[in-house]
Structure formats: structure tokens, C-alpha cells
């Protein structure tokens, strides 16, 4: 029995989907445990490009059971659309299971998300306005609607009416929006329930049986460490816990069942939205990295802010997640630059520190301390052995490994599944 977790070590968009797809080949189950359709994994496989938002990446491998865990908030319309898109490309999705404990994103969640974000004005958080935060807020307030409620018509009708009595008051009186119709929402969502009913089950029990029978399980992280509600750059974070510890509550397994934690990072850093970014290059270098790496959001299409790799962040992520391996993407991209900088520590008030602060005010005062490396402007996409990489690339990767104190196990040298070095 083997259980692996794949986690993002930066602000998301590290290319986790590619490595999840690779590791899924040796897994029996692939499990999503946090977030919602604010996540996006792009995978190039079998001559097709797949953009997945809710469905685990393992769905592209026939015979693998894929699970949407209880920690995920699910927009049924988006999920059904994604399943149909996969079916049209010849992907069988009958092996997808959905936790009956996962919470449902309702129309009022999306309306409130947009109204709340608009009301923040210049202090907006940069949410995707897909209702993720309000759905998790309802979960915490204990008025959420779960999948087990969705497939029980009587309970579902009662909960929608009860919730809308309050939500409509907030929408109208607080934000000046237009109230929603409970009957219209109920009828729409009951249709979704009929489509998804056969795939909604007790996934926690299913997982436990799989563990007992020695199955190999891969837990698929969405978002990343610095978007974590507790450990990220709060408040510019998501509304769940996408760190490794989130697996335990988001899928319902104990920590003693976890064997390995893979931390995925880019060979540089990118970020979407507001907040301090110590190594950001808001200049020609950042623009070049963006274009070379095609740094535009899978889910939103928004251009990403780009900068040098920050090892203060990666060391923090290694500690928080208990990383046992690193998986580095875009080694081909960063090598096209003549000179590359690597942030090894910060300087604050004239003092060198390796500490990543909780306070964004403090983080904004941190200046990166860099080491400089020469690039390796050559095509490395067909290389499959670490020793065959250009000397400058090996020097850069070895320094990352040395400073983070975690071994590099996977190296991305192109965007296809096959453009990967297994160390």
C-alpha cells in the first residue's frame, strides 16, 4: 500500500496536474480533497489538452477510481459540464465518486461572492467569484447544503427555502442586489441531483476499504501552500486548507496512512492577484518569464505576476507540509534567460533572515538576497536523465535541493506528460 500527496509549494499554478497525471499511472485511486472549481489543472496527454477544475486528473487513466472528497465544495453545473466535456473527448467518467459529505455551491453563494468582492473596492481579494468562500462560510456556520441533502428532495427543498429567507435579505438590504427565487433554484438543482445521484456515496468508507486492501492512493492538491487559509499570505488566500494536513480532514483518513508528500514548484515564482511578492520582477524580466512560461490562469485567464524563485517560501512549504520530495516544473523555461537569480534569504531592517513572516506588512519590507546563475539556452525537452542536463541546469537544481534539504525527484522539461525526468 502506497499513499502519496501532491501539494503546491507556492501561490498555485505550479503545474501539479502534470505530476498528478504521471503518478496516477501507478495509483489505484486519485482523490481531490480541498477547494472547488476555483482550481485549474491543465494536462496535455493523448494528443489532447484537458483543463480540469473539479474532476481529479487521474480520470485520464482508464480503470482508476477518482474521488471528490468531503473537503471539496462542488458546483454541480460545473461538474456536469466538465464530465460531458471529458466524455466528448472519449474519456470514461463512470469511475468518479463524489462524497455525500461534500458541500454544494448554490447560486446565492456566487451572487454573494461577487457582491462582497465588489463592495471591498480597492481592498478586493481577487476571488474567482465562483462562490467558493461563501460556500465554505456556510459550512462553518452550519447552514450548508451537502450532497446527501441534494439527493433528498424533501430536505433539499426545506434547506433552500430556509437559507434563501436569510440570504435574500443580505443580498437586497446589505448589497442592494436582486433576490433569488427558491423554487427556480430547487428545480434546477434537482435535475443536477438526478444526473449525479449514482456517483454520490460514502467515499470515506470506500477509501478506508481501499487502504485495508493495500491499494495505492494519490491525493491531488489544488491551490497551494501560500493560498492556505491558515498558513498562506492571509487574507489573499483561498477558503480551505490545501496543505498536506488538509488531506486528513478533506478526505477523511488518519495521518498515519500517509507515506510521501511531493511538493511541486516552478523554477521561478508566479502569483495571481494582490499581496506582497518579494521576488517579483515588475519589469522586462517578469514580462519575459510570463511569455516564455505562458503564465495565464487556467481558470480565469488572468496574467500572472512573475519573479525569481524564492527559497524562503519553499523551505517554509517543506516544513508545513512535511515534504519528502520536490517536483520542479519549467526548468526549460527559466534556462532561456541569460542570467537567473535565486532568492536564498531575506534582508529586513539590515538583518538577514530565513523566516517567512505571518504579517503582510512585515513581508512587504523583506528584500530578497540573491545568488546568480548562468542560463542554459538549449532545447532540453527530450532529456530524460538528470546527468544529461546542461551543467548550468544541474548546478541550479542542485542548489535548490541543497538549500531546501529535500530531494528533487521529478523535473519538468516541457509541458507534455512525457517531458519529465524521473530522478
Secondary structure, 3 states (H helix, E strand, C coil): CCEEEEEECCCCCCCHHHHHHHHHHHCCEEEECCECCCCCEEEEECCEEEEECCCCHHHHCCCCEEEECCCEEECHHHHHHHHHHHHHCCCCCCCEEEECCCEECCHHHHHHHHHHHHHCHHHCCCCCCCCHHHHHHHHHHCCCCEHHHHCCHHHHHHHHHHHHHHHHHHHHHHCCCCCCCHHHHHHHHHHHHHHHHHHEECHHHHHHHHHHCCCCEEEECCCCHHHCCCCCCCCCCCCCCCCCCHHHHHHHCCHHHCCEEEEEEECCEEECCCCCCCCECCCHHHHHHHHHCCCECCCCCCECEEECEEHHHHHHHHHHHCCCEEEEECHHHHCCCCEEEEEEEEEECCEEECCCCCCHHHHCCCEEEEEEEECCCCCCCCCCCHHHCCHHHHHHHHHHHHHHCCCEEEEECCCECCCEEEC
